[in-house]
Amino acid sequence: MQDGFAAGTFIGTIVAGKLAGGMVQAQVVLTSKNDELIKEVQNAGFAITVLTSNASKYSGEKYMIFSEIKHSKLNEFVNLIHKLDSKAFVTINETKYVYNGFIKK
């Protein structure tokens, strides 16, 4: 029974992704403070908010990026981040509601 549930969830996710014209929220923790990477992401047409994450005993200061992205542009965004910082930590969430802000692309 669990195999059927897992398969249904997987297929449902794929179908929803193909049909959804909605938005997703990307949160990216870069491995450093990389101003060139920020410029490249902006030049690629993505609207981003950049925060500085404080240093800890595990790492130095780094940038965090938040962006609302059209679902259809998600792969382009993720591939660009991976190309520019292959060790960046990326999370993606479905957006239910957006109020104000600026969205490009």
C-alpha positions as CSV (number, residue, x, y, z in Angstrom):
1,M,0.0,0.0,0.0
2,Q,2.8,2.4,0.8
3,D,4.4,1.9,-2.7
4,G,1.1,3.0,-4.3
5,F,1.0,6.1,-2.1
6,A,4.6,7.0,-2.9
7,A,4.1,6.5,-6.6
8,G,0.9,8.6,-6.5
9,T,2.7,11.4,-4.7
10,F,5.6,11.3,-7.1
11,I,3.4,11.3,-10.2
12,G,1.2,14.0,-8.7
13,T,4.2,16.2,-8.0
14,I,5.4,15.9,-11.6
15,V,1.9,16.6,-13.0
16,A,1.4,19.6,-10.7
17,G,4.8,20.9,-11.7
18,K,3.9,20.7,-15.4
19,L,0.5,22.3,-15.0
20,A,1.3,24.9,-12.4
21,G,1.9,28.3,-13.6
22,G,2.4,29.5,-10.1
23,M,5.3,30.7,-8.1
24,V,7.9,29.1,-5.9
25,Q,10.1,30.6,-3.2
26,A,13.8,29.9,-3.3
27,Q,16.1,30.3,-0.3
28,V,19.8,29.9,-1.1
29,V,22.7,30.0,1.4
30,L,25.9,30.6,-0.5
31,T,29.2,29.4,0.7
32,S,30.6,32.9,0.9
33,K,29.9,36.6,0.3
34,N,30.2,36.6,-3.5
35,D,29.2,39.9,-5.0
36,E,29.9,38.7,-8.6
37,L,27.5,35.8,-8.1
38,I,24.8,38.2,-7.0
39,K,25.4,40.4,-10.0
40,E,25.2,37.4,-12.4
41,V,21.9,36.2,-10.9
42,Q,20.4,39.7,-11.2
43,N,21.8,40.0,-14.7
44,A,20.1,36.8,-15.6
45,G,16.8,38.5,-14.8
46,F,15.9,37.2,-11.3
47,A,14.7,39.6,-8.6
48,I,16.5,38.6,-5.4
49,T,16.8,39.8,-1.8
50,V,20.2,39.4,-0.3
51,L,21.0,39.1,3.4
52,T,24.3,38.7,5.1
53,S,24.5,35.7,7.4
54,N,26.8,36.2,10.4
55,A,30.0,34.2,10.9
56,S,29.9,31.2,13.3
57,K,32.4,28.8,14.6
58,Y,31.6,26.7,11.5
59,S,32.0,29.3,8.7
60,G,32.6,32.9,7.9
61,E,30.0,35.5,6.8
62,K,28.0,34.5,3.7
63,Y,25.1,35.6,1.7
64,M,21.5,34.3,1.8
65,I,19.3,34.9,-1.2
66,F,15.5,34.9,-1.2
67,S,13.6,35.0,-4.5
68,E,10.0,34.4,-5.7
69,I,10.4,32.7,-9.1
70,K,7.9,31.6,-11.7
71,H,7.6,27.8,-11.6
72,S,8.6,27.7,-15.3
73,K,11.9,29.4,-14.5
74,L,12.9,27.2,-11.5
75,N,15.3,24.9,-13.4
76,E,17.0,27.9,-14.9
77,F,17.5,29.5,-11.5
78,V,18.7,26.3,-9.8
79,N,21.1,25.5,-12.6
80,L,22.6,29.0,-12.5
81,I,23.1,28.8,-8.7
82,H,24.7,25.4,-9.0
83,K,27.0,26.6,-11.8
84,L,28.1,29.7,-9.8
85,D,28.3,28.0,-6.3
86,S,28.1,24.2,-6.5
87,K,28.0,23.8,-2.7
88,A,25.2,26.4,-2.1
89,F,22.4,25.1,0.1
90,V,19.1,25.5,-1.8
91,T,15.5,25.0,-0.6
92,I,12.4,25.5,-2.8
93,N,8.8,25.9,-1.5
94,E,5.5,26.3,-3.2
95,T,4.2,29.9,-2.8
96,K,0.6,30.1,-1.7
97,Y,0.2,33.9,-1.5
98,V,2.3,37.0,-2.4
99,Y,1.6,40.5,-1.3
100,N,3.6,43.4,-2.6
101,G,7.2,42.9,-3.7
102,F,8.8,42.7,-7.2
103,I,8.9,39.7,-9.5
104,K,11.0,39.6,-12.6
105,K,10.9,37.2,-15.6
